[in-house]
Amino acid sequence: MALEICVKAAVGAPNVLGDCPFSQRALLTLEEKKLSYKRHLFDLSNKPQWFLEISPEGKVPVLKLDDKWVADSDVIVGLLEEKYPEPSLKTPPEFSSVGSNIFSSFVKFLKSKDANDGTEKALLEELVALDDHLKAHGPFVAGERVTAVDLSLAPKLYHLEIALGHFKKWTVPESLSHVRNYMKALFARESFEKTKAAKEHVIAGWEPKVNA
């Protein structure tokens, strides 16, 4: 029985994969586990009734597993790991929260209108901590093997790179070579290539939030 997953369609392009990092995380997990699945794309500004019945909050991703629809990327990833343990993507518990504040720090900096409000410094501190971790344990968060924490961070770092580059002309500093190599390695994976949103859709997705 093939798995089914509902993910975000691109803004203005209903047949093109959209820019939701949480959707991509679920898709990456399916790809890395080599599972076959059917993908449904949704225009989140115009949700069909049947979608709201399976996801009352109207959020993606939603995965159909054993005839039940399950929402929330954390739950989805956990259930896939349980049901399809090979290849294992389990992150050792001591590493599971590595980089967990990067996305929220990135969003605050991206939306910031004041260069001196400390949001850039806060993001840099998070990236420096990740760099130090990768230097000690890398090339991936838990060593040689990609695990769930990497698949969670990869889409977020992709958004960070594109959105900050476009709206702030900002890039991850050269000095953080471990983070830069980590991003390069993740973005080059076949699973990532297959599941990433196009750059222009990532920019279009952030535009209203940046200009709010």
C-alpha positions as CSV (number, residue, x, y, z in Angstrom):
1,M,0.0,0.0,0.0
2,A,1.6,3.2,-1.1
3,L,1.9,6.0,1.3
4,E,0.3,9.3,0.5
5,I,1.4,12.8,1.6
6,C,-0.1,16.2,1.3
7,V,2.4,19.1,0.9
8,K,2.4,22.7,0.0
9,A,2.1,23.8,-3.6
10,A,4.1,26.8,-4.8
11,V,2.4,30.2,-4.6
12,G,0.7,30.9,-7.9
13,A,1.9,27.5,-9.3
14,P,-0.5,24.8,-8.1
15,N,1.3,21.9,-9.8
16,V,4.8,22.8,-8.6
17,L,6.2,21.8,-5.2
18,G,6.1,24.7,-2.7
19,D,8.4,26.2,-0.2
20,C,7.4,24.6,3.1
21,P,10.5,23.4,5.0
22,F,8.4,21.0,7.1
23,S,6.8,19.4,4.0
24,Q,10.3,19.0,2.6
25,R,11.5,17.4,5.8
26,A,8.8,14.7,5.5
27,L,9.6,14.2,1.8
28,L,13.3,13.9,2.6
29,T,12.5,11.1,5.1
30,L,10.5,9.2,2.6
31,E,13.2,9.6,0.0
32,E,16.1,8.6,2.3
33,K,14.1,5.5,3.3
34,K,13.5,4.7,-0.3
35,L,9.7,4.4,0.3
36,S,7.2,4.8,-2.6
37,Y,4.6,7.4,-2.0
38,K,2.0,9.5,-3.8
39,R,2.3,13.3,-3.4
40,H,-0.6,15.7,-3.3
41,L,0.1,19.4,-3.7
42,F,-2.1,22.0,-2.0
43,D,-2.6,25.6,-2.5
44,L,-2.8,26.7,1.1
45,S,-4.7,29.8,0.3
46,N,-7.5,27.8,-1.3
47,K,-7.9,24.5,0.7
48,P,-10.4,21.9,-0.6
49,Q,-12.9,20.6,1.9
50,W,-11.6,17.1,2.0
51,F,-8.2,18.4,2.9
52,L,-9.6,20.3,5.9
53,E,-11.3,17.1,7.0
54,I,-8.0,15.3,7.3
55,S,-6.1,18.4,8.6
56,P,-8.6,20.6,10.5
57,E,-5.9,23.2,11.1
58,G,-5.2,23.3,7.4
59,K,-1.5,22.6,8.0
60,V,0.9,20.5,5.9
61,P,2.5,18.0,5.8
62,V,-0.1,15.3,6.4
63,L,0.8,11.7,5.8
64,K,-1.5,8.8,5.2
65,L,-0.2,5.8,7.0
66,D,-2.2,2.5,7.6
67,D,-5.3,4.3,6.3
68,K,-5.0,7.1,8.9
69,W,-4.0,10.7,8.1
70,V,-1.3,12.0,10.4
71,A,-0.3,15.7,10.7
72,D,2.9,17.4,12.0
73,S,6.3,16.7,10.6
74,D,7.7,15.6,14.0
75,V,5.0,13.0,14.4
76,I,5.3,11.9,10.7
77,V,9.1,11.4,10.9
78,G,8.8,9.5,14.2
79,L,6.1,7.1,12.8
80,L,8.0,6.5,9.6
81,E,11.1,5.6,11.7
82,E,9.0,3.2,13.8
83,K,7.3,1.5,10.9
84,Y,10.3,1.5,8.5
85,P,13.3,1.2,10.7
86,E,15.7,0.5,7.8
87,P,17.8,2.4,6.9
88,S,17.8,4.0,10.3
89,L,17.6,7.7,10.5
90,K,17.5,7.8,14.3
91,T,19.4,10.6,15.8
92,P,21.2,9.8,19.1
93,P,19.1,11.6,21.8
94,E,22.1,13.7,22.9
95,F,22.2,15.3,19.5
96,S,18.5,15.6,18.7
97,S,18.3,19.3,19.6
98,V,21.4,20.4,17.8
99,G,20.6,23.5,15.7
100,S,17.0,23.6,17.0
101,N,17.0,27.4,17.5
102,I,18.5,28.3,14.1
103,F,15.2,28.6,12.2
104,S,13.5,30.9,14.7
105,S,16.7,33.1,14.9
106,F,16.8,33.2,11.1
107,V,13.1,34.3,10.9
108,K,13.6,37.1,13.5
109,F,16.7,38.4,11.6
110,L,14.9,38.2,8.3
111,K,11.9,40.2,9.5
112,S,14.0,42.7,11.4
113,K,13.9,46.3,10.3
114,D,16.6,47.4,12.8
115,A,20.2,46.5,12.1
116,N,21.1,46.9,15.8
117,D,18.4,44.9,17.4
118,G,20.6,41.9,18.1
119,T,18.8,39.5,15.7
120,E,21.8,39.1,13.5
121,K,24.1,38.4,16.5
122,A,21.6,35.8,17.8
123,L,21.6,34.0,14.5
124,L,25.4,34.1,14.3
125,E,25.7,32.6,17.8
126,E,23.4,29.7,16.8
127,L,25.5,29.1,13.6
128,V,28.8,29.3,15.5
129,A,27.4,26.6,18.0
130,L,26.5,24.4,15.0
131,D,29.9,24.9,13.5
132,D,31.6,23.9,16.7
133,H,29.4,20.8,17.0
134,L,30.2,19.8,13.4
135,K,33.9,20.3,13.9
136,A,33.8,17.9,16.9
137,H,31.3,15.4,15.6
138,G,30.8,15.9,11.8
139,P,30.5,15.9,8.9
140,F,26.8,15.4,9.9
141,V,25.3,16.2,13.3
142,A,25.7,12.6,14.5
143,G,28.8,11.7,12.6
144,E,29.3,10.0,9.3
145,R,25.6,9.2,8.7
146,V,22.7,11.4,7.9
147,T,20.0,11.2,10.6
148,A,16.6,12.8,11.2
149,V,18.1,16.0,12.7
150,D,20.0,16.7,9.5
151,L,16.8,16.2,7.4
152,S,15.1,18.7,9.7
153,L,17.9,21.3,9.4
154,A,18.6,20.9,5.7
155,P,15.4,22.7,4.4
156,K,15.7,25.4,7.1
157,L,19.3,26.1,6.1
158,Y,18.2,26.2,2.5
159,H,15.6,28.8,3.3
160,L,18.1,30.7,5.4
161,E,20.6,30.8,2.5
162,I,18.1,31.9,-0.1
163,A,16.0,34.3,1.9
164,L,18.8,36.1,3.7
165,G,20.9,36.2,0.4
166,H,17.9,37.8,-1.4
167,F,16.4,40.2,1.2
168,K,19.5,41.1,3.3
169,K,22.4,40.3,0.9
170,W,23.7,38.2,3.8
171,T,25.5,34.9,3.7
172,V,26.9,32.4,6.2
173,P,30.4,33.8,7.1
174,E,33.4,32.1,5.4
175,S,34.8,31.5,8.9
176,L,32.0,28.9,9.6
177,S,33.5,26.4,7.1
178,H,32.0,23.4,8.8
179,V,28.5,24.8,8.5
180,R,29.1,25.8,4.9
181,N,30.4,22.3,4.0
182,Y,27.5,20.7,5.8
183,M,25.0,22.8,3.8
184,K,26.8,21.9,0.6
185,A,26.8,18.2,1.4
186,L,23.1,18.2,2.4
187,F,22.0,20.2,-0.6
188,A,23.9,17.9,-3.0
189,R,22.0,14.8,-1.9
190,E,19.7,13.2,-4.4
191,S,16.9,13.2,-1.9
192,F,17.3,17.0,-1.5
193,E,17.5,17.7,-5.2
194,K,14.2,15.8,-5.7
195,T,12.3,17.5,-2.8
196,K,13.5,21.1,-2.8
197,A,11.4,24.1,-3.8
198,A,12.8,26.3,-6.6
199,K,14.7,29.4,-5.4
200,E,12.0,31.8,-6.7
201,H,9.3,30.0,-4.8
202,V,11.2,30.3,-1.6
203,I,11.6,34.0,-2.2
204,A,7.9,34.4,-3.1
205,G,7.0,32.5,0.1
206,W,8.9,34.8,2.4
207,E,8.1,38.1,0.5
208,P,4.8,38.9,2.4
209,K,6.4,38.1,5.8
210,V,9.4,40.3,5.1
211,N,7.3,43.2,3.9
212,A,4.7,42.9,6.6
